[in-house]
Amino acid sequence: MQQIEVSEIMSLIKTHPIEKKSLIPILQDIQTKYNYLPGIALTTLSKTLDIPLIDIIGVATFYRSFSLQPRGEHLVTVCMGTACHVRGGPKILEEFERKLHIEAGETTKDGQFSLETVACLGCCAIGPVVVVDGHYHAQTTIRNVVSILKKYKKNEKNDENTQEN
Amino acid sequence: MKTLKKINSIDELNKTVEAEIQRRRSEKRPILTVSAGTCGQARGSLKVIEALENVVEEKNLKDKVKINVTGCHGFCEAEPNIIIHPHNVFYQHVQNKDAEEIISDTILNSQIIERLLYSDHATGETAQKEEDISFYKKQMRLVLGDNSLIDPTEIADYLSIGGYRSLSKVLSTMTPEAVIDTIKQSGLRGRGGAGFPSGNKWALTRGAKGEKKYIICNADEGDPGAYMDRSLMEGNPHRVLEGMIIGAYAIGASQGYIYIRDEYPLALKHITLAIQQAEQLGLLGENILGTGFNLKIHISKGAGAFVCGEETALIASIEGKVGTPRQRPPFPAVRGLWKSPTNINNVETWGNVPIIIDKGAEWFSQIGTNGSKGTKIFSLVGKINNTGLVEVPMGITLREVIYDVGGGIPGGKGFKAVQTGGPSGGCLPKEKLNLPIDYESLTEAGSIMGSGGMIVMDENTCMVDVAKYFLNFLRDESCGICLSCREGTQRMWEIVKNISEGNGKAGDIELLDTLAKAVKDASLCGLGQTAANPVLSTLRYFRDEYEVHVRDKRCPAGVCKELIQYSVLEDKCTGCLACLKVCPSEAITGELKEVHIIDPSKCIKCGACFEACNFDAIQIE
């Protein structure tokens, strides 16, 4: 795992006003940068903003977009919105779980993929929707789960705007 | 972003708006309007835009055609779609390979490309123009309509359709009290769910004691299946901002927040850009248009918690705390953000404000019903032909929305229920299709207006499964403060889960009913108070379906995994091996051109074979 320096965290914190209300925006920046909230970041934040560590952990575990564990290289998010649900979203999730050998909320052993769910992405017309690293896959079927994964496994620098019909 | 010259007075703003309107009028080139909201982009609209731009570049046609990249046109099913102004020719499912033909045939030779036209699901007739498409005919697109006219990243485009004229009118001719009276008279009610009269809310905040006052735009659109706020922020962010600026003036607020969902990156980008542009033009900031009125608008990003759509939880979240609701009163109008009077409205509510100011309260109040005025945007999704965002006058019936606008249910399937109001709402059956859509009627029928999700379900949808789905969502999203909600949603979920797995027993349905009512009565915030609605409404209208699950251990819709079995219909199977190849558990055996067999002991009921079969030979029972 990469070594994280306090100075790195500090320079990130300093882009925000040093006050208690900056907590969530700073956590969001840390999450974006490291893909999770490293322990050292939370202790540094606690000292700098003068917020008890327990309260920071409270916030970090309350909101869904924060993770205390490192996430995989690729983030697969399966939409569990109502429209996706009635169109078979849960079956797509199960197929990802089978193919990756992990459950939703977990990361593969090789650190390549994290699998997560989201309540709704607001793209209900094109459901079931799967987002991998910010790229939307429309009208996913059980059958194209494998091809979606293959794309990211093989060609990791794939930055095409993807369409899966 | 180009630097904009600051506007220093109302007079200057009027002149700028007039100049931009003239600029739009003098545009003689046909305009190719490509929708590029999140859905459009996911369907490849960016590639279409690139292809169109390449053709224009190669053929040197810049003075013959203009390409306008806009937000969502509402007709998500038809994405990526293009509207060609001035004649409103509507092309659907456009691909990048169509670019050359669109330019050479339609733009240069005025020829219509038949294959790209929309054809009606019922009649099979094609429609050339946007207004001829059944999806748009019964709509009244007051708030969303301008999405297809403007580039949301250009404030000048918003000005060119008369944008910020309402702000000019307010600042030059109206007192704050007069603005509030206008909103009151219009009958506008909150579009986020509860339907509180907006003018009254504004008056309360204005009248509350406190030097500093805040306004908040609730853009934490958390209801699964609702995305009208996202679309408005992506496609017309300045309309929302203009509404907020007018509101802040009326209320006497100098600070504003937009609390936006983290899951909406494009909306966040566009609204952030809109704030920057408005600041540069002098429509936000200190001494706006030289009137002495100040307003600063901040962005606050949500971090993924459904309960933060509740106003007191949202305020806690902006303050940097865990997003849990608190007891009301005091209401935020009296004691809100940083303990100051705060007015919270939803995105769509703010988006209505400039229209009311522009056209007048009387004009607005003539649209809709006695108690519900204006239009409402719904996201019409699920098992429906014309999926999309529809804006209709209040009072229209569910039937009109689902069949006339939505084009009915795909695949000749029967209608079963429509779910409105998100996890706080309910499922309404066929008998309620003639219900007029307004706040009161929906509540009476056991659902709510909510933020406007409308999920259509066909005969293949299991209502026990739907109740289970919402309970699972709610038990996960319950913040945990109230025991009734925290434990109640969990227990209700367990009971419904048992029923769906064939482990239901006599008395379960009655227990569920009692528990649901207790959760409703004993919870603090809207989430808990309405958490029982999905259960109560499905029990009210689909009780027999629960009973079949409990008594006969059967799922009539063929959804609940533990109660169904997959098998091959011998007379339909052609022996093509398609199902065999996709089966992840090697449960299917058979040779080419021979009937295949599914081994129920190996089958994991994933549905892959059902999806793969082209001959309807897989049976679920």
Interface residues (C-beta under 8 A of the other chain):
Chain A: K20 K21 S22 L23 I24 P25 L27 Q28 G58 V59 F62 Y63 R64 S65 F66 M80 G81 T82 A83 H85 V86 R87 G88 K91 E94 E95 R98 V118 A119 C120 L121 G122 C123 C124 A125 I126 G127 V129 G134 Y136 H137 A138 T141 I142 R143 N161 Q163
Chain B: T38 C39 Q41 A42 R43 G44 L46 K47 C76 E77 E79 E221 G222 D223 P224 G225 A226 Y227 R230 S231 D262 E263 Y264 P265 S300 K301 G302 A303 G304 A305 F306 S317 I318 E319 G320 K321 V322 G323 S379 V381 G382 K383 T387 G388 Q419 G422 G453 I455 M457 T461 V466 Y469 F470 F473 E477 C479 V582 P584 C606 G607 A608 E611 A612
